[in-house]
C-alpha cells in the first residue's frame, strides 16, 4: 500500500529550490498512456469522419443523393465534431477536488492552473474546456447578481455580454495567477442582501472582518478556455464547489452532471464520510450509478495525512485499509470501488520529478482506470448512435448498387445472347423490359397513395410532442404567484410527469401505427414477385424515456431534499422549475428531429428506388427500341455495358473499403 510513509511525508514537506526541466520528469507513463489512449480515440473518430466524408462523395458520384441521407450524414458528422468527454469532480469544500484537477491535467506546465493552496479555493462551479471556435484562452465569469433573475446558466451562455471576460496569458505566470484567483473571490454582504440573492443566510460563512456581514461567492459560474492537448481534443472538466452550490444551482445536477461521462466523488481521508458528504452522495451522485456504471469513482483523497502515523508504516497501512472498507460500507459500494489517493503528493511528484511520491500517490491507477472507462463508454455510444446508423445507410446503398450491377450484367448477357439471332430475340428482350416498366409503374401507382397517407398522418402521430403541446406542460411549471408554495410545486410536478409519461404512451402507440404503415409500404413494393428489400426498423423511445425518468427522479429528489422550499430559499424552486421547463423543451425538439429523420429514412428510399428502377427500365426500353431499328449497334451497346460493369465493380469495391473503414469486416458482408 504505502511503503516508508514517514519518508513520504518528509518528501511532501521538502521544498526543492528549483523544479527540474520537464524533459527530466521521471516516469509519467500513466499520464502518457492516458494521453495515448485519448489520442487513439480521437484518431478513431477522425477515421470515422473521413469514412463518412468519403461516403458522401461516393453517393454524389454515383447519383444516390437524397435529402434524408444528406441530413442524416450531416447530423452524424456534426455529432462527431462537437463530441466532448465531460468529467465531473464532485465533493464538499476542502476535499482536494481542484488539487486533483491540477495534478491530473496541468502539472506539466510547472504550476497550478486553478487555485488550490490552503485557504479559500474555488467558490463557484467551474467548467474547463478549450473553445475551438475562438481558439483563445480566457476566463469568463458570471456575476453572482444574475441570481436575482430566474434565467438559467445555460441561457446566460447565449448572452456573452452578461459575462466578465479575462484573457489568459500563460507567458505571464504572475498575471495569470492573479486572474485565476478570481474564481475564489467573495463578496461581503448583509444577511438581507444575501437573502435577496436567494442565499440561505444561515448556512453562509461570517465575515470575520465584519461579523454583521456574511460572505457569498462573487461569481455564479466560471468558464475557463485553456489550450491543453486533452481539452483541445474535446475533454471538458466540471469542478463543483460543494453541497451548497449543488443545492443552490439545480441546473448543475439536471444538466451538467447528467451530461457527464464520468463522475469523481471526492472524499477526504482526514475526515472520512461526513454528513454533508453523504448528503451529496445520496441526493446527487448515487442515482447516476445505473447510467455511468463503471464510470463513477469514489476517491478517498489526502491519504498523505495518515502517512506519518507514530506507530509506524504497518499501522498506517492498516488504518488506510480500514478507512477504505468503512467508506465502502457507508456508500454501499464494493471496497475496490474506493480509490486511495494523495492529490497533493501526485502534484508535487509531477512538479519535482519525484518518482516515489508519484508511485505512492495512487494517481497512476486513477488515470488509467479513468480514461479507459470513459473512452470505452464513449466508443460504445458512438457505435450505437453513429456507426450503426451509418452502416445501415451504407448497406442500403450497397444493396442498391449491387442491384444496379446485377441488372447491368443481365442486360449485357441478354444482348450477347441475342447478337446474331436477329430481331426476334431483341423483340423478346423488349417485351421483358416492358413488363418491368409496367411492374414499377404499377408499384409507384400503389405506393404513392400509401406514402401520401403516411405523410398526412405524421402531424397527428407527432402531435403529442409538438412545441405547442409541450408548452402546455411547461406552463404548468410557472407558479401562479411570485413564488412556489410547497404543495403547489408538488402538485405541479406530479401533474407534469404524469402527463409526460402519458404522452410517451400515446406516442408509442402512434409509432406502432406508423411502423405498420411503413411495413405495409415495403410489403406492397415487394408484392407479386421477389423484389429488392430495404432495411427498416421500429423507432425506439428507450433513450428518450431514460431522459424523462432522469428528470422525474431529479424532481422527486429535489422536492424531498433539504433544499426544497425554505422560506428564504424560494428562488431555488423557481430555478429548478425553469431548468425543468428548458429540459422538457429540448427533449421535445430532439425527439421531433429524430422521428422526422426516421420517417424520412423509412419512406423516402423505397419511393426513390421505385422511381429509379422505373426510369432505368424506361431508358432501357428506349435503347432497345433504337437497337430494333438499328441492329448493327448491338456490339457497340454490349461494349458500353461492359465498361459500365467495370466502373460499377470499381465503385462497389470503393464502397466496401469505406464500410471496412467504419467497421472492420463489414465490407465483405453479403448484404
C-alpha positions in Angstrom: 0.0 0.0 0.0 2.3 2.7 1.2 5.9 2.0 1.9 8.1 4.2 4.1 5.2 6.5 4.8 7.1 8.8 7.1 9.7 9.3 4.4 6.8 10.2 2.0 5.6 12.7 4.5 9.1 14.3 4.7 9.2 14.5 0.9 6.0 16.5 0.9 7.5 18.9 3.4 10.7 19.4 1.4 10.9 22.4 -0.8 13.4 21.9 -3.7 15.0 25.1 -4.8 14.2 24.7 -8.5 11.9 22.5 -10.5 13.6 20.2 -13.0 13.2 20.6 -16.7 10.0 18.9 -17.9 12.1 16.7 -20.1 13.7 15.3 -17.0 10.5 14.2 -15.3 10.7 10.6 -14.1 8.1 8.1 -15.1 5.0 9.8 -16.3 4.0 6.6 -18.0 0.4 6.6 -16.7 -0.2 10.1 -18.0 1.4 9.2 -21.3 -0.7 6.1 -21.6 -3.8 8.1 -20.8 -2.9 10.7 -23.4 -2.1 8.0 -25.9 -5.5 6.4 -25.2 -7.2 9.7 -25.8 -5.1 10.2 -29.0 -6.2 6.7 -30.2 -9.8 7.6 -29.5 -9.5 10.9 -31.4 -7.8 9.1 -34.3 -10.6 6.5 -34.4 -13.2 9.3 -34.5 -11.3 11.0 -37.3 -11.2 7.8 -39.3 -15.0 7.5 -39.0 -15.4 11.2 -40.0 -13.2 10.5 -43.1 -15.1 7.4 -44.0 -18.4 9.3 -43.7 -17.0 12.1 -45.9 -15.9 9.5 -48.4 -19.3 8.0 -48.3 -21.0 11.4 -49.0 -18.7 11.8 -52.0 -19.4 8.3 -53.2 -23.2 9.0 -53.0 -22.9 12.1 -55.1 -20.5 10.5 -57.6 -23.0 7.6 -58.2 -26.2 9.5 -58.2 -27.6 8.4 -54.8 -28.1 11.9 -53.4 -31.2 12.2 -51.2 -32.2 14.9 -48.7 -32.8 12.4 -45.9 -29.4 10.7 -46.4 -27.6 14.1 -46.6 -29.4 15.3 -43.5 -28.6 12.1 -41.6 -24.9 12.2 -42.5 -24.7 15.9 -41.6 -26.2 15.2 -38.2 -23.8 12.4 -37.7 -20.8 14.5 -38.8 -22.0 17.3 -36.5 -22.2 14.9 -33.6 -18.7 13.7 -34.1 -17.3 17.2 -34.5 -19.0 18.5 -31.3 -18.4 15.4 -29.3 -17.0 16.1 -25.9 -15.8 14.0 -23.0 -17.3 15.5 -19.8 -15.6 14.7 -16.5 -17.2 16.0 -13.3 -15.5 16.4 -10.0 -18.0 16.5 -7.1 -17.5 16.8 -3.4 -17.7 19.1 -0.4 -15.4 22.0 0.2 -11.7 21.3 1.0 -11.7 17.7 -0.3 -8.9 18.4 -2.8 -11.0 18.4 -6.0 -9.1 21.3 -7.5 -5.7 20.0 -6.5 -6.6 16.7 -8.2 -7.6 18.5 -11.4 -4.3 20.3 -11.3 -2.4 17.0 -10.7 -4.2 15.2 -13.5 -4.1 17.8 -16.2 -1.9 20.8 -15.5 1.3 19.8 -13.7 3.3 19.7 -16.9 3.1 23.4 -17.0 5.0 23.7 -13.8 2.2 25.4 -11.9 -1.3 25.1 -10.6 -3.8 26.3 -13.2 -6.6 26.5 -10.6 -6.1 28.0 -7.1 -5.9 25.1 -4.6 -3.5 26.3 -1.9 -4.6 26.2 1.7 -7.3 28.8 2.4 -10.1 29.7 0.1 -10.4 27.7 -3.1 -12.9 27.5 -6.0 -16.1 29.3 -4.8 -18.3 28.8 -7.9 -19.0 25.9 -10.3 -16.2 26.0 -12.9 -16.1 24.5 -16.4 -12.7 23.9 -18.1 -12.5 23.3 -21.9 -10.9 24.7 -25.0 -13.1 27.0 -27.1 -12.5 25.6 -30.6 -14.5 28.5 -32.2 -12.2 31.2 -31.0 -9.1 29.1 -30.1 -8.4 31.6 -27.3 -7.5 31.1 -23.7 -9.8 33.1 -21.3 -11.7 33.2 -18.1 -15.3 34.2 -18.2 -17.2 34.8 -15.0 -21.0 35.2 -14.5 -21.7 37.8 -11.7 -23.5 36.5 -8.7 -26.1 39.2 -9.2 -27.6 37.2 -12.0 -29.2 35.0 -9.3 -31.8 37.8 -9.0 -33.0 36.6 -12.4 -34.8 33.3 -13.0 -32.7 32.7 -16.1 -30.6 29.6 -16.1 -26.9 29.4 -16.6 -27.5 27.7 -19.9 -29.5 30.7 -21.1 -26.8 33.0 -19.9 -24.2 31.1 -22.0 -26.1 32.6 -25.0 -25.6 36.1 -23.7 -21.9 36.9 -23.9 -22.5 40.4 -22.7 -23.6 39.1 -19.3 -20.1 37.6 -18.5 -17.0 39.3 -17.3 -14.1 38.4 -19.6 -10.4 38.0 -18.7 -7.9 36.9 -21.3 -5.3 34.4 -20.1 -1.6 34.9 -20.9 0.4 31.8 -19.9 3.6 33.6 -20.7 3.0 35.8 -17.7 2.6 33.4 -14.7 2.0 36.1 -12.1 -0.6 37.9 -14.1 -2.4 34.6 -14.9 -2.4 33.5 -11.3 -3.9 36.9 -10.3 -6.7 36.4 -12.9 -7.3 32.8 -11.9 -7.7 33.8 -8.3 -11.0 35.4 -9.3 -12.7 32.0 -9.0 -12.0 32.2 -5.3 -13.4 35.7 -4.8 -16.1 36.5 -2.3 -18.3 39.5 -1.5 -19.1 40.7 2.0 -22.8 41.5 2.1 -25.5 41.9 4.7 -27.8 39.0 5.5 -30.6 40.8 3.9 -28.6 41.3 0.7 -27.7 37.6 0.7 -31.3 36.6 1.0 -32.2 39.0 -1.9 -29.7 37.0 -4.0 -31.6 33.8 -2.9 -28.9 32.5 -0.4 -29.7 30.8 2.8 -28.1 33.3 5.2 -27.9 30.7 8.0 -25.6 28.5 6.0 -23.1 31.2 4.9 -19.7 32.0 6.4 -19.5 35.0 8.6 -17.1 37.8 7.6 -14.6 37.9 10.4 -13.6 41.5 9.5 -17.3 42.5 9.7 -19.2 40.0 11.8 -22.5 41.6 10.9 -22.0 40.5 7.3 -21.7 37.1 5.6 -19.6 36.0 2.6 -21.1 34.9 -0.7 -19.3 33.9 -3.9 -18.5 36.9 -6.2 -19.3 34.8 -9.2 -22.1 32.4 -10.1 -20.3 30.4 -12.7 -16.9 30.3 -14.3 -15.9 29.2 -17.9 -12.2 28.6 -18.5 -10.9 28.1 -22.0 -7.3 26.7 -22.0 -5.2 25.3 -24.8 -4.3 21.9 -23.3 -3.9 18.7 -25.5 -6.7 16.9 -23.8 -9.1 19.9 -23.7 -8.3 20.6 -27.4 -9.4 17.0 -28.2 -12.8 17.5 -26.5 -12.3 16.9 -22.8 -14.5 19.1 -20.6 -14.0 19.3 -16.8 -16.6 20.4 -14.3 -15.5 21.4 -10.8 -18.3 21.8 -8.3 -17.5 23.7 -5.1 -19.6 21.9 -2.6 -23.1 20.9 -1.3 -24.4 24.5 -1.2 -23.6 25.0 -4.9 -25.3 21.8 -5.9 -28.4 22.7 -4.0 -28.4 26.4 -5.0 -28.0 25.6 -8.7 -30.3 22.7 -9.6 -29.1 23.1 -13.2 -25.8 21.5 -12.1 -27.5 18.2 -11.2 -30.0 18.3 -14.1 -27.7 19.3 -16.9 -24.0 19.2 -16.1 -23.9 16.0 -14.0 -26.4 14.3 -16.3 -24.2 15.1 -19.3 -21.0 13.8 -17.5 -19.4 10.7 -19.0 -17.6 10.1 -15.7 -18.0 11.4 -12.1 -15.3 11.5 -9.5 -16.8 11.8 -6.0 -14.0 13.2 -3.8 -13.7 12.5 -0.1 -11.0 13.3 2.4 -9.1 10.7 4.4 -8.7 13.1 7.3 -12.5 13.4 7.8 -13.9 10.2 6.4 -17.5 10.4 5.1 -19.1 13.3 6.8 -22.9 14.1 7.0 -22.6 16.6 4.1 -20.5 14.1 2.0 -23.2 11.5 2.5 -25.9 14.0 1.6 -24.1 14.9 -1.7 -23.8 11.1 -2.4 -27.4 10.3 -1.7 -29.0 13.3 -3.4 -26.8 14.0 -6.3 -24.4 11.1 -7.2 -25.8 7.7 -6.2 -28.6 7.7 -8.6 -26.2 8.2 -11.5 -24.6 4.8 -10.9 -27.0 3.0 -13.3 -26.2 5.2 -16.2 -22.5 5.6 -15.6 -21.9 2.0 -14.5 -18.1 1.7 -14.3 -17.5 5.4 -14.9 -18.3 6.6 -11.4 -15.4 6.7 -9.0 -15.2 7.4 -5.2 -11.8 8.9 -4.4 -10.5 8.9 -0.9 -8.1 11.8 -1.1 -5.5 13.2 1.3 -4.2 9.8 2.3 -0.9 11.6 3.0 -2.4 12.8 6.3 -2.1 9.2 7.5 1.4 8.6 6.3 3.3 9.7 9.4 1.4 7.5 12.0 3.6 7.4 15.1 3.0 3.6 15.3 4.8 3.0 12.0 4.0 2.1 8.4 2.2 -1.1 9.2 -0.3 0.7 11.3 -0.7 3.5 8.7 -1.5 0.9 6.0 -4.0 -0.9 8.3 -5.7 2.4 9.0 -6.0 3.2 5.3 -7.5 -0.2 4.6 -9.9 0.1 7.4 -10.9 3.6 6.2 -11.3 2.3 2.7 -13.6 -0.6 3.9 -15.6 1.8 6.2 -16.1 4.3 3.3 -17.3 1.5 1.0 -19.8 0.3 3.6 -21.2 3.8 4.2 -21.6 4.5 0.4 -22.8 1.0 -0.3 -20.3 0.1 -3.0 -17.5 -2.5 -3.2 -14.3 -1.8 -1.4 -12.3 -1.9 -4.6 -14.6 0.9 -5.8 -12.8 3.3 -3.4 -9.6 4.7 -4.8 -6.9 5.8 -2.4 -5.2 8.9 -3.4 -3.0 11.9 -2.4 -3.5 14.6 -5.0 -1.0 16.7 -3.1 1.7 14.1 -3.4 0.8 13.5 -7.1 1.1 17.1 -8.0 4.3 17.5 -6.1 5.6 14.3 -7.6 5.0 15.6 -11.1 6.2 19.1 -10.4 9.5 18.0 -8.9 10.1 14.7 -10.8 9.7 12.6 -7.6 9.0 9.1 -8.7 8.4 7.8 -5.2 5.8 10.4 -4.5 4.1 9.6 -7.8 4.2 5.9 -7.1 2.6 6.3 -3.6 0.1 9.0 -4.6 -2.2 6.5 -6.3 -2.7 8.8 -9.3 -1.4 6.3 -11.9 -4.1 3.8 -11.1 -6.8 6.5 -11.2 -5.5 7.9 -14.5 -5.5 4.6 -16.3 -8.9 3.5 -14.8 -10.5 6.8 -15.5 -9.6 7.2 -19.2 -10.0 3.6 -20.1 -13.6 3.5 -18.7 -14.6 6.9 -20.1 -13.3 6.1 -23.6 -14.9 2.6 -23.6 -18.2 4.3 -22.7 -17.8 6.9 -25.4 -16.9 4.3 -28.0 -20.0 2.3 -27.1 -22.2 5.4 -27.6 -20.6 6.3 -30.9 -21.0 2.7 -32.1 -24.7 2.6 -31.1 -25.7 6.1 -32.2 -23.5 6.8 -35.1 -21.7 3.7 -36.5 -24.8 1.5 -36.5 -26.9 4.2 -38.3 -24.1 4.9 -40.8 -23.7 1.2 -41.6 -27.4 0.9 -42.3 -27.2 3.7 -44.8 -24.1 2.2 -46.4 -25.6 -1.3 -46.6 -28.8 0.1 -48.2 -26.7 2.0 -50.7 -24.6 -1.2 -51.3 -27.7 -3.2 -52.0 -29.0 -0.6 -54.4 -25.7 -0.7 -56.2 -25.4 -4.5 -56.3 -28.9 -4.5 -57.8 -27.8 -2.0 -60.4 -24.7 -4.0 -61.2 -26.8 -7.2 -61.4 -29.2 -5.6 -63.9 -26.4 -4.2 -66.0 -24.8 -7.7 -66.2 -28.2 -9.2 -67.0 -28.8 -6.6 -69.8 -25.3 -7.2 -71.3 -25.7 -11.0 -71.2 -29.2 -10.8 -72.8 -27.8 -8.6 -75.6 -24.9 -11.0 -76.1 -27.3 -14.0 -76.3 -29.4 -12.1 -78.9 -26.5 -10.9 -81.0 -26.6 -12.7 -84.4 -30.0 -14.2 -83.7 -32.0 -11.4 -85.4 -34.8 -9.1 -84.4 -36.9 -11.9 -82.7 -34.5 -12.1 -79.7 -34.4 -8.3 -79.4 -38.2 -8.2 -79.6 -38.4 -10.7 -76.8 -36.0 -8.6 -74.7 -38.1 -5.6 -75.4 -41.2 -7.4 -74.2 -39.5 -8.3 -70.9 -38.4 -4.7 -70.4 -41.9 -3.6 -70.9 -43.1 -6.0 -68.2 -40.5 -4.5 -65.8 -41.7 -1.0 -66.8 -45.3 -2.0 -66.1 -44.4 -3.5 -62.8 -42.6 -0.4 -61.5 -45.3 1.9 -62.9 -48.0 -0.1 -61.0 -45.9 -0.2 -57.9 -45.4 3.6 -57.9 -49.1 3.9 -58.6 -49.8 1.7 -55.5 -47.1 3.2 -53.3 -47.9 6.9 -53.9 -51.3 7.0 -52.1 -49.7 4.9 -49.2 -46.9 7.4 -49.0 -49.3 10.4 -49.1 -51.5 8.8 -46.4 -48.4 8.2 -44.2 -47.2 11.7 -44.6 -50.7 13.0 -43.9 -50.7 11.1 -40.6 -47.2 12.3 -39.5 -48.5 15.5 -37.9 -51.1 13.5 -36.0 -48.6 11.0 -34.8 -46.2 13.7 -33.6 -48.9 15.9 -32.2 -48.3 14.9 -28.5 -44.7 16.2 -28.7 -45.2 19.3 -30.9 -44.0 22.5 -29.4 -47.4 23.9 -28.5 -48.4 20.7 -26.8 -45.3 20.6 -24.7 -45.7 24.3 -24.0 -48.8 23.4 -22.0 -46.8 21.2 -19.8 -44.0 23.8 -19.5 -46.5 26.4 -18.4 -47.6 24.2 -15.5 -44.1 24.8 -14.1 -44.8 28.5 -13.8 -46.1 29.4 -10.3 -49.4 31.2 -10.0 -47.9 33.7 -7.6 -44.4 35.2 -7.3 -43.0 32.1 -5.6 -43.9 28.5 -5.3 -45.8 27.1 -2.4 -44.7 23.7 -1.3 -48.0 21.9 -2.1 -48.4 23.8 -5.3 -45.0 22.8 -6.5 -45.5 19.2 -5.5 -48.9 19.0 -7.3 -47.4 20.7 -10.4 -44.5 18.2 -10.6 -46.9 15.3 -10.2 -49.2 16.5 -13.0 -46.3 17.3 -15.4 -44.7 13.9 -15.1 -47.9 12.0 -15.1 -48.9 13.8 -18.4 -45.4 13.5 -19.8 -45.5 9.7 -19.3 -49.0 9.6 -20.8 -47.7 11.5 -23.8 -45.0 8.8 -24.3 -47.6 6.1 -24.0 -49.7 7.8 -26.7 -46.6 8.4 -28.8 -45.6 4.7 -28.5 -49.0 3.7 -29.9 -48.7 6.3 -32.7 -45.3 5.0 -33.6 -46.6 1.5 -33.8 -49.2 2.7 -36.3 -46.5 4.5 -38.2 -44.4 1.3 -38.3 -47.3 -0.8 -39.5 -47.9 1.6 -42.4 -44.2 1.7 -43.2 -44.2 -2.1 -43.1 -47.2 -2.2 -45.5 -45.4 0.2 -47.8 -42.4 -2.0 -48.0 -44.5 -5.2 -48.4 -46.5 -3.5 -51.2 -43.3 -2.8 -53.0 -42.4 -6.5 -52.9 -45.8 -7.8 -53.9 -46.2 -10.2 -56.9 -42.6 -11.1 -57.2 -39.4 -11.0 -55.1 -38.1 -7.5 -55.2 -35.3 -5.5 -53.6 -35.9 -5.3 -49.9 -34.9 -2.3 -47.8 -33.7 -2.1 -44.2 -36.3 -0.5 -41.9 -36.9 -0.9 -38.2 -39.1 0.4 -35.4 -38.2 3.7 -33.7 -37.0 3.0 -30.1 -38.1 5.5 -27.5 -35.8 4.0 -24.8 -33.2 6.7 -24.7 -35.8 9.4 -24.5 -37.7 7.6 -21.8 -34.5 7.5 -19.8 -34.2 11.3 -20.1 -37.8 11.6 -18.8 -37.0 9.2 -16.0 -34.0 11.2 -15.0 -35.9 14.4 -14.9 -38.7 12.8 -12.9 -36.2 11.3 -10.5 -34.5 14.7 -10.2 -37.8 16.3 -9.4 -38.7 13.7 -6.7 -35.3 14.1 -5.1 -35.5 17.9 -5.3 -38.9 18.1 -3.7 -37.8 15.7 -1.0 -34.4 17.3 -0.3 -33.5 19.8 2.4 -33.2 22.3 -0.4 -36.8 22.1 -1.4 -38.8 25.1 -0.1 -37.2 27.2 2.6 -38.9 30.5 3.2 -35.6 32.1 2.4 -34.7 29.6 -0.5 -37.8 30.1 -2.7 -35.7 31.1 -5.7 -34.2 27.6 -5.7 -37.5 26.1 -6.6 -38.0 28.8 -9.3 -34.6 28.0 -10.7 -35.3 24.3 -10.6 -38.7 24.5 -12.4 -37.2 26.9 -15.0 -34.4 24.3 -15.7 -37.1 21.6 -16.0 -39.0 23.7 -18.5 -35.9 24.1 -20.6 -35.2 20.4 -20.4 -38.7 19.4 -21.5 -38.5 21.8 -24.4 -35.1 20.4 -25.5 -36.4 16.9 -25.1 -39.3 17.6 -27.5 -37.0 19.3 -30.0 -34.5 16.4 -30.1 -37.3 13.8 -30.3 -39.1 15.6 -33.2 -35.8 15.8 -35.1 -35.0 12.1 -34.7 -38.6 11.0 -35.5 -38.7 13.0 -38.7 -35.4 11.6 -39.7 -36.6 8.1 -39.0 -39.7 8.6 -41.1 -37.7 10.0 -44.0 -35.2 7.2 -43.9 -38.0 4.6 -43.8 -40.2 6.0 -46.6 -38.1 8.1 -49.0 -35.6 5.4 -50.1 -38.3 3.0 -51.2 -40.1 5.6 -53.3 -36.8 6.8 -54.7 -35.8 3.2 -55.5 -39.0 2.5 -57.3 -38.7 5.7 -59.3 -35.1 5.0 -60.2 -36.0 1.5 -61.4 -38.9 2.8 -63.5 -36.6 5.4 -65.0 -33.9 2.8 -65.6 -36.3 0.4 -67.5 -37.7 3.4 -69.4 -34.2 4.2 -70.6 -33.5 0.6 -71.4 -36.8 0.4 -73.4 -35.7 3.4 -75.4 -32.3 1.8 -76.1 -33.8 -1.5 -77.2 -36.2 0.3 -79.4 -33.2 2.0 -81.0 -31.5 -1.4 -81.4 -34.6 -2.9 -83.0 -34.5 -0.1 -85.5 -30.7 -0.4 -85.9 -29.4 -4.0 -85.0 -25.9 -3.1 -86.2 -25.5 -1.0 -83.0 -25.8 -4.0 -80.7 -22.0 -4.7 -80.5 -21.4 -1.1 -79.5 -24.0 -1.3 -76.8 -22.5 -4.5 -75.4 -19.1 -2.9 -75.2 -20.6 0.1 -73.4 -22.3 -2.2 -70.9 -19.0 -4.0 -70.3 -17.3 -0.7 -69.5 -20.2 0.3 -67.2 -19.9 -3.0 -65.4 -16.2 -2.4 -64.7 -17.0 1.1 -63.4 -19.8 -0.3 -61.2 -17.5 -3.0 -59.8 -14.8 -0.4 -59.1 -17.3 1.8 -57.2 -18.7 -1.2 -55.3 -15.1 -2.0 -54.2 -14.7 1.6 -53.0 -17.9 1.3 -51.0 -16.7 -1.9 -49.4 -13.5 -0.2 -48.5 -15.5 2.6 -46.8 -17.6 0.1 -45.0 -14.3 -1.5 -43.7 -13.1 1.9 -42.5 -16.3 2.3 -40.5 -16.3 -1.2 -39.0 -13.7 -3.9 -39.9 -15.1 -7.0 -41.5 -18.3 -5.2 -42.6 -17.1 -4.6 -46.2 -17.3 -8.3 -47.0 -20.7 -8.8 -45.5 -23.0 -10.0 -48.3 -25.8 -7.7 -47.7 
